[in-house]
Amino acid sequence: MSCSGPGVQMTGPIVVSVVLAVAAIIFVVYAIVKGQRRKLSAGVEEMIGKEALVRTTLNPRGTVLAEGELWTAIAEGSTIEAGEEVLITKVEGLKLRVTRKTQQKEE
């Protein structure tokens, strides 16, 4: 039994199109599987050591912008003014402990 019967003709462009379509489907399936197996990087332990921007004065409590989200933060040490950059030193539930960026570098 032959595929090249009277009504079926596989020309070059059709074969290439079919091969490309199958390759695209395989790539999409591979990307989905790879994405599902990837480790989530949104864990709180990942935030320690990262920078945040003070939104409201930390005296000692206020808010900071970290990873694109607003967080309640507690300053370790002195008051930190809005607009300053801080480093995240600890995560306690939904609160961040932060210290002045320059203070951290000096220690």
C-alpha positions in Angstrom: 0.0 0.0 0.0 1.5 3.3 -1.1 0.9 6.8 0.2 1.4 8.3 -3.2 -2.0 7.0 -4.5 -3.9 8.8 -7.2 -5.3 11.6 -5.0 -2.3 12.1 -2.6 0.8 13.9 -3.6 3.4 15.0 -1.0 5.2 17.9 -2.6 8.3 19.5 -1.1 6.6 22.6 0.4 3.9 20.4 2.1 6.5 18.2 3.6 8.5 21.2 4.9 5.3 22.7 6.3 4.4 19.5 8.2 7.9 19.1 9.6 7.9 22.8 10.8 4.5 22.4 12.4 5.5 19.3 14.2 8.8 21.0 15.4 6.8 24.0 16.6 4.4 21.7 18.6 7.3 19.9 20.2 9.0 23.2 21.1 5.8 24.5 22.8 5.3 21.3 24.7 8.9 21.3 25.8 8.6 25.0 27.0 5.5 24.2 29.0 7.1 21.2 30.7 10.3 23.2 31.5 8.2 26.1 32.9 6.3 23.8 35.2 9.4 22.2 36.6 11.2 25.5 37.3 11.8 26.4 40.9 9.7 29.3 42.1 11.9 32.2 43.0 9.3 34.1 44.9 10.2 32.5 48.2 10.8 34.9 51.1 14.3 33.5 51.7 15.2 34.7 48.2 14.6 38.3 49.3 17.3 38.4 52.0 20.2 40.6 50.8 18.1 42.3 48.0 17.6 46.0 47.8 14.3 47.9 48.6 13.3 51.5 48.2 11.8 53.3 51.3 8.4 54.7 50.4 7.4 56.1 53.9 9.9 57.0 56.6 10.9 54.1 58.7 10.8 55.3 62.3 11.2 52.4 62.9 8.2 51.1 61.0 7.0 52.2 57.5 6.7 50.8 54.0 9.2 49.8 51.4 9.0 48.8 47.7 10.7 45.4 47.3 10.4 43.2 44.2 7.7 45.4 42.8 5.5 45.1 45.9 4.8 47.3 48.9 5.9 45.7 52.2 5.7 46.8 55.9 9.3 47.2 57.0 11.1 47.8 60.3 14.3 49.7 60.3 17.2 48.2 62.3 19.0 51.1 63.8 18.1 54.7 63.2 15.3 56.4 61.2 15.5 55.9 57.4 13.9 58.6 55.2 11.7 58.0 52.2 13.6 57.6 49.0 16.6 55.9 50.5 17.7 52.4 49.5 17.9 49.7 52.1 18.9 46.1 52.2 16.6 43.3 53.4 18.2 41.5 56.4 15.3 39.3 57.5 11.7 38.3 56.6 9.2 37.9 59.5 5.9 36.8 58.1 4.7 39.8 56.0 7.2 42.2 57.5 10.7 42.9 56.4 13.7 43.9 58.6 15.9 46.3 56.7 19.1 48.3 57.2 20.5 51.3 55.5 22.4 50.2 52.3 25.5 52.2 53.2 25.5 50.9 56.8 25.5 47.3 55.6 28.5 48.0 53.3 30.6 49.5 56.1 30.2 46.5 58.4 
